[in-house]
Structure formats: C-alpha cells, structure tokens
Amino acid sequence: MQKTGVTELSLHGGKAPRWLFNRMVKLADVITAIIVEEYGPKEVIQRLSDPYFFQALSCVLGFDWHSSGTTTVTCSALKLALKRQEHRIAVAGGKGLTSRKVLTEIPQIGEFFDISDQKIDSLKYASRMSAKVDNTAIQAGYQLYHHCIFITDSGEWSVVQQGMNPEFRKARRYHWLSGTFKTFVEEPHTAIVGETIHKKVLDMTSKQSEECRKISTDLVKDNPQHLKSILSEKPLNQETLLKWLPQPETPPPQHLNLLKTVNWNALMKAYQAQPKNYEELIFLRGIGSSTVKALAMISGLIYGKPPSWKDPIKYSFTFGGKDGVPYPVNQKSMDEATNFLKKVVEETKIETKEKTQALKRLIKYNPFTE
C-alpha cells in the first residue's frame, strides 16, 4: 500500500475541551523542560520554526492533526507551559485579540529575563515586521488572525503565525527564526505551510522581486504628485494588468484604475519619511496591501520590472507525497522530528499510560514510520 504524507489545515470552529487542553499544557511543560535541559532554549525555538517538528509536537500533545487549531491551541498550550523562569523561554501573543497584546507582553518578558531595552525594541520590531510582511508583502488572501513570538532569555526569537482565507476556508501557517535571514523582505521564512498552492500570489519577498522592491521604494521617495502625473499620461484603464491578478471565483472588473487603487495619503506620508529601503517602506503605518500591490504593478507596467507572482509556499503537506507529485515529502525532516520527539517523550516523567498514548499519536503522524 502506497504511503503519502498529508497534513491539511482546515478551518475548524469551537474550542479544545478543558480536559484535553490541561493535559496538553502538562505534556508541553515536561517536553520543553527536557529539551532546554539537554540542548538549551535556542533548540526549542529552532525546532518550533521547523514545520515538521511543530506538526509532530501538536500530535504528541493530542490535538487534531488536520485542524487549523493545530497552530492556535498548540501555541496556547506552550504559552501556559512556558511561564516558569527555568524554561528560559516565554511566549507573547496568541489568537485574535490576544495577538494585539504582543507589544505589551514583550517588555514584560524582557523584564522577566532581564533583557536590555535595545533587545526589547528589536523584539517588538521583529513581531510587527513579521506580521506586516505576511499580511502585506505576501498577498495570497490569508489575513493573519494568530501571532505568537517565542523568546529565549538571551533575546533570540521565533514567530509562528497563521492566516485565514475565507474564500477557500483554509489556513496558512508562517514560521520565522531569528538569525536565519539578512532582511525581513527577502525570503525570510523558515517555512510557509498550507494546503492550497495558488496560481498567482504577489510575493514581494521573492528574490525575483528585488528590482521591483527598489523601484517601489524609489517611487515613494519621489513626490507622489510626480507619480500621479505619470499615471495621468497613461491610459487609466489597463486591461493588460488583469493577467497579473489572481483569478477569483467572481469575474474581475474589465479595467483597473491605478489612480484610484493607490493610497495617495499614505504615499505622501511615506514620501515625507523618505524610507531608505523597501523594509522601511512597508513598515510605515498606512502602507497596506492595496498600496503595495499598486506600486508593484506600476513597477512592472511602466518600468518593466514586475514582481514575482509565484506562490512562496515552501511546504505543502497535502500535495507532497512519496510518489513525488508534485514533489516529495521531506522524509528526512519528518523522521528527524519524529525520532527527536520520541526520545524526549520517553524521557519525560509522566504516567506510563499518557506516555504510551503520546508515542502512538506521534507514530500515527509520521506515515513513513514502520
């Protein structure tokens, strides 16, 4: 019988039952304690940035392996489990309104671990910038509703956040890890996990979008009135732009009016700020998805430097399989995650029954394990 690796993140409502959630917190506590004791806190956040480990961990803790709640409930359990100082890791943020408390919680964590003010500011920036990138620089229709940042006592961090696409009723998870990228706007993720690979997605973080990022920044640093005059000289209704747009279920309008698409008030404020680079540009308040897309399209239309429209998803458990269609599951990573957690669970000081159940869930997660 052929084996394939499948993980679908379908949108499920409701809450994890209290009896299950309490056990998840207990197990998360002992698992992370052992990892910190054996390998240090950095190993924990590094593992959480690996989508295979994160998925395996959620299965060990006992949550539905195929649900969007895999992300939200697992992070919530970890947040409660990592409250003791000996873990040397803490979590800020969460789902929905809780995610908005992250900038208040980060200084509290900084005080808890005696982290310098400079590092606290950089952690705030990492939290805001990772969210801004996944909401604005990558446009696949997934609006973030969950954001967690995991912080070690030395100020290293990992972000796990998730967006929702109401049209497809699917979720997409984004993984980040500090120290693994040069800039927030050029392929910074350790992984992007989802079920659906879309045909056309605006990806301003792609290396292929480098020239488009530069032109977008130059357009903003010039007076917006100049850009307005350039667009006024062009035909306002650009039918050819439609080929760059994702094709929704509802037929799009026949024309796209760039003059109305650009947020001119936001561009004027950005012009006054004079951003040095694209990262500074999209970090500015008011620079949202529509303005980012409009600048990208102008870059392609007028200056011949279009952005990347390839979906940047790096892992799609649904489509990857042992048969290699359209590409193989990373069996090595899955095995490593499974074996690592198996060893950790075996070393935990929990009841034999709970330990056995956790190991069974872990083996079930990895279809390549005999």
LOBAVEX-562459 format. One record per residue (C-alpha): z, x, y; residue number from 0. Coordinates in steps of 0.02 Angstrom, whole numbers, plus 50000, padded with zeros to 5 digits. Layout:
<<Z X Y> NUM>
...
END
This chain:
<<50000 50000 50000> 0>
<<49950 50069 50169> 1>
<<50089 50106 50293> 2>
<<50074 50094 50480> 3>
<<50197 50121 50621> 4>
<<50215 49968 50731> 5>
<<50331 49927 50874> 6>
<<50293 49776 50983> 7>
<<50394 49746 51141> 8>
<<50377 49558 51154> 9>
<<50470 49466 51291> 10>
<<50619 49376 51215> 11>
<<50746 49272 51308> 12>
<<50931 49249 51276> 13>
<<51071 49375 51255> 14>
<<51136 49483 51114> 15>
<<51284 49396 51030> 16>
<<51452 49467 51080> 17>
<<51499 49517 50902> 18>
<<51340 49621 50889> 19>
<<51349 49695 51062> 20>
<<51529 49753 51038> 21>
<<51477 49845 50880> 22>
<<51328 49921 50971> 23>
<<51444 49993 51103> 24>
<<51562 50061 50971> 25>
<<51422 50145 50874> 26>
<<51339 50211 51031> 27>
<<51505 50288 51079> 28>
<<51526 50389 50919> 29>
<<51342 50438 50906> 30>
<<51333 50509 51082> 31>
<<51503 50593 51062> 32>
<<51441 50690 50911> 33>
<<51277 50739 50996> 34>
<<51371 50801 51150> 35>
<<51496 50897 51043> 36>
<<51360 50980 50938> 37>
<<51218 51005 51063> 38>
<<51284 50964 51238> 39>
<<51248 50819 51358> 40>
<<51073 50880 51402> 41>
<<51019 50848 51223> 42>
<<51065 50664 51241> 43>
<<50959 50632 51396> 44>
<<50818 50735 51323> 45>
<<50822 50629 51166> 46>
<<50825 50468 51267> 47>
<<50665 50522 51353> 48>
<<50581 50526 51181> 49>
<<50516 50350 51140> 50>
<<50534 50376 50952> 51>
<<50716 50428 50966> 52>
<<50754 50286 51086> 53>
<<50675 50159 50969> 54>
<<50764 50232 50818> 55>
<<50930 50231 50911> 56>
<<50909 50048 50957> 57>
<<50879 50007 50774> 58>
<<51032 50105 50719> 59>
<<51136 50008 50846> 60>
<<51074 49848 50767> 61>
<<50959 49764 50894> 62>
<<50791 49681 50857> 63>
<<50667 49822 50834> 64>
<<50520 49723 50906> 65>
<<50600 49645 51060> 66>
<<50595 49688 51245> 67>
<<50785 49679 51229> 68>
<<50773 49841 51133> 69>
<<50771 49926 51303> 70>
<<50889 49819 51405> 71>
<<51027 49792 51276> 72>
<<51023 49971 51210> 73>
<<51041 50040 51387> 74>
<<51180 49915 51424> 75>
<<51274 49968 51268> 76>
<<51254 50151 51314> 77>
<<51316 50117 51491> 78>
<<51478 50045 51425> 79>
<<51495 50178 51290> 80>
<<51474 50324 51411> 81>
<<51617 50281 51528> 82>
<<51737 50414 51466> 83>
<<51728 50584 51551> 84>
<<51725 50681 51387> 85>
<<51550 50614 51354> 86>
<<51492 50712 51507> 87>
<<51356 50581 51537> 88>
<<51357 50421 51639> 89>
<<51232 50282 51671> 90>
<<51183 50193 51832> 91>
<<51080 50035 51847> 92>
<<51030 49905 51720> 93>
<<50934 49742 51710> 94>
<<50888 49627 51854> 95>
<<51011 49627 51998> 96>
<<51112 49765 51914> 97>
<<50967 49884 51939> 98>
<<50988 49866 52127> 99>
<<51164 49936 52117> 100>
<<51100 50105 52060> 101>
<<51107 50187 52232> 102>
<<51290 50135 52247> 103>
<<51334 50189 52071> 104>
<<51255 50362 52082> 105>
<<51381 50426 52214> 106>
<<51522 50356 52106> 107>
<<51456 50455 51958> 108>
<<51438 50607 52070> 109>
<<51620 50594 52120> 110>
<<51670 50566 51938> 111>
<<51584 50728 51886> 112>
<<51615 50822 52049> 113>
<<51428 50840 52082> 114>
<<51377 50912 52251> 115>
<<51314 50798 52389> 116>
<<51145 50884 52381> 117>
<<51126 50842 52197> 118>
<<51182 50664 52228> 119>
<<51045 50645 52358> 120>
<<50917 50715 52235> 121>
<<50977 50593 52102> 122>
<<50955 50448 52223> 123>
<<50782 50511 52263> 124>
<<50737 50526 52078> 125>
<<50795 50349 52047> 126>
<<50699 50275 52193> 127>
<<50543 50379 52167> 128>
<<50526 50346 51981> 129>
<<50539 50160 52015> 130>
<<50414 50169 52159> 131>
<<50288 50264 52053> 132>
<<50294 50142 51908> 133>
<<50285 49990 52022> 134>
<<50154 50055 52144> 135>
<<50060 50212 52091> 136>
<<50025 50141 51917> 137>
<<49958 49963 51925> 138>
<<49942 49877 51757> 139>
<<50028 49714 51805> 140>
<<50201 49765 51746> 141>
<<50335 49731 51877> 142>
<<50496 49826 51846> 143>
<<50648 49720 51804> 144>
<<50755 49853 51719> 145>
<<50801 50027 51781> 146>
<<50931 50147 51711> 147>
<<50962 50328 51756> 148>
<<51064 50435 51636> 149>
<<51156 50577 51725> 150>
<<51243 50729 51650> 151>
<<51394 50813 51726> 152>
<<51280 50952 51790> 153>
<<51161 50833 51879> 154>
<<51018 50827 51753> 155>
<<50942 50655 51729> 156>
<<50832 50543 51625> 157>
<<50761 50374 51678> 158>
<<50722 50231 51561> 159>
<<50644 50081 51647> 160>
<<50544 49931 51594> 161>
<<50416 49816 51674> 162>
<<50360 49640 51631> 163>
<<50182 49571 51628> 164>
<<50199 49381 51640> 165>
<<50014 49351 51603> 166>
<<50020 49439 51434> 167>
<<50206 49405 51404> 168>
<<50231 49588 51359> 169>
<<50344 49729 51418> 170>
<<50307 49912 51451> 171>
<<50439 50050 51449> 172>
<<50432 50208 51553> 173>
<<50525 50369 51507> 174>
<<50564 50511 51630> 175>
<<50658 50676 51611> 176>
<<50708 50796 51749> 177>
<<50635 50970 51743> 178>
<<50480 50920 51645> 179>
<<50359 50891 51790> 180>
<<50309 50975 51953> 181>
<<50286 50821 52060> 182>
<<50329 50637 52043> 183>
<<50149 50586 52072> 184>
<<50055 50689 51942> 185>
<<50082 50639 51761> 186>
<<50272 50645 51770> 187>
<<50317 50537 51619> 188>
<<50376 50598 51451> 189>
<<50311 50433 51381> 190>
<<50245 50262 51427> 191>
<<50271 50137 51286> 192>
<<50188 49968 51265> 193>
<<50089 49856 51152> 194>
<<49934 49822 51256> 195>
<<49811 49953 51316> 196>
<<49720 49879 51464> 197>
<<49538 49919 51501> 198>
<<49562 49956 51685> 199>
<<49725 50015 51762> 200>
<<49742 50102 51930> 201>
<<49829 50266 51891> 202>
<<49861 50370 52046> 203>
<<49970 50488 51943> 204>
<<49823 50549 51839> 205>
<<49758 50725 51867> 206>
<<49589 50641 51889> 207>
<<49659 50554 52044> 208>
<<49707 50717 52131> 209>
<<49565 50710 52259> 210>
<<49594 50525 52286> 211>
<<49779 50560 52322> 212>
<<49731 50692 52451> 213>
<<49607 50578 52537> 214>
<<49729 50432 52537> 215>
<<49857 50543 52624> 216>
<<49729 50607 52750> 217>
<<49676 50428 52788> 218>
<<49856 50384 52830> 219>
<<49886 50541 52934> 220>
<<49736 50492 53040> 221>
<<49756 50349 53163> 222>
<<49738 50183 53069> 223>
<<49627 50120 53210> 224>
<<49501 50252 53158> 225>
<<49502 50186 52981> 226>
<<49482 50009 53046> 227>
<<49329 50059 53143> 228>
<<49254 50144 52990> 229>
<<49277 49987 52886> 230>
<<49209 49878 53026> 231>
<<49048 49978 53021> 232>
<<49032 49944 52835> 233>
<<48986 49775 52760> 234>
<<49151 49684 52745> 235>
<<49104 49602 52581> 236>
<<49087 49738 52449> 237>
<<49026 49660 52287> 238>
<<49015 49829 52201> 239>
<<49204 49851 52213> 240>
<<49231 49718 52082> 241>
<<49182 49837 51943> 242>
<<49338 49941 51982> 243>
<<49457 49794 51968> 244>
<<49545 49736 51809> 245>
<<49463 49575 51749> 246>
<<49594 49436 51737> 247>
<<49577 49276 51640> 248>
<<49535 49184 51801> 249>
<<49368 49242 51876> 250>
<<49398 49352 52031> 251>
<<49328 49307 52202> 252>
<<49150 49360 52233> 253>
<<49196 49476 52377> 254>
<<49338 49592 52426> 255>
<<49380 49608 52610> 256>
<<49460 49779 52632> 257>
<<49509 49743 52812> 258>
<<49623 49604 52751> 259>
<<49683 49699 52598> 260>
<<49758 49846 52694> 261>
<<49934 49825 52764> 262>
<<49897 49891 52937> 263>
<<50078 49880 52999> 264>
<<50136 49988 52853> 265>
<<49995 50111 52884> 266>
<<50043 50127 53067> 267>
<<50222 50168 53019> 268>
<<50158 50293 52890> 269>
<<50046 50371 53022> 270>
<<50196 50394 53135> 271>
<<50292 50475 52991> 272>
<<50147 50596 52954> 273>
<<50180 50621 52766> 274>
<<50143 50797 52705> 275>
<<50080 50740 52535> 276>
<<50050 50587 52426> 277>
<<50227 50588 52358> 278>
<<50297 50573 52534> 279>
<<50169 50438 52571> 280>
<<50212 50317 52432> 281>
<<50398 50349 52455> 282>
<<50387 50269 52627> 283>
<<50452 50091 52641> 284>
<<50314 49964 52662> 285>
<<50184 50062 52563> 286>
<<50160 49940 52420> 287>
<<50036 49906 52282> 288>
<<49903 49824 52389> 289>
<<49900 49966 52516> 290>
<<49896 50099 52380> 291>
<<49752 50011 52294> 292>
<<49657 49984 52458> 293>
<<49671 50169 52505> 294>
<<49613 50219 52330> 295>
<<49462 50105 52341> 296>
<<49417 50168 52514> 297>
<<49427 50346 52447> 298>
<<49302 50301 52312> 299>
<<49190 50189 52417> 300>
<<49173 50295 52574> 301>
<<49215 50472 52518> 302>
<<49154 50469 52339> 303>
<<49324 50517 52264> 304>
<<49379 50370 52156> 305>
<<49547 50363 52067> 306>
<<49574 50356 51880> 307>
<<49559 50182 51806> 308>
<<49613 50234 51631> 309>
<<49774 50160 51565> 310>
<<49901 50304 51564> 311>
<<49999 50234 51417> 312>
<<50045 50384 51309> 313>
<<50119 50297 51159> 314>
<<50070 50128 51092> 315>
<<50160 50096 50929> 316>
<<50059 49939 50899> 317>
<<49889 50022 50898> 318>
<<49937 50188 50819> 319>
<<49934 50195 50631> 320>
<<49925 50308 50481> 321>
<<49741 50263 50468> 322>
<<49716 50341 50640> 323>
<<49648 50184 50726> 324>
<<49633 50210 50868> 325>
<<49746 50363 50849> 326>
<<49882 50415 50727> 327>
<<50066 50382 50749> 328>
<<50157 50544 50789> 329>
<<50235 50553 50617> 330>
<<50321 50718 50652> 331>
<<50413 50648 50804> 332>
<<50460 50491 50711> 333>
<<50528 50590 50563> 334>
<<50624 50708 50677> 335>
<<50704 50562 50769> 336>
<<50749 50476 50605> 337>
<<50820 50632 50522> 338>
<<50918 50683 50677> 339>
<<51000 50512 50692> 340>
<<51029 50501 50506> 341>
<<51127 50663 50514> 342>
<<51225 50605 50666> 343>
<<51267 50436 50589> 344>
<<51325 50518 50428> 345>
<<51446 50625 50528> 346>
<<51519 50479 50625> 347>
<<51696 50421 50591> 348>
<<51657 50238 50565> 349>
<<51684 50123 50417> 350>
<<51576 50153 50265> 351>
<<51500 49978 50273> 352>
<<51445 49996 50455> 353>
<<51379 50171 50420> 354>
<<51276 50110 50272> 355>
<<51204 49965 50372> 356>
<<51157 50081 50515> 357>
<<51068 50200 50397> 358>
<<50973 50056 50316> 359>
<<50914 49997 50487> 360>
<<50858 50173 50529> 361>
<<50758 50194 50368> 362>
<<50678 50024 50395> 363>
<<50623 50079 50569> 364>
<<50527 50229 50500> 365>
<<50390 50165 50385> 366>
<<50347 50343 50333> 367>
<<50518 50372 50256> 368>
<<50518 50351 50069> 369>
END
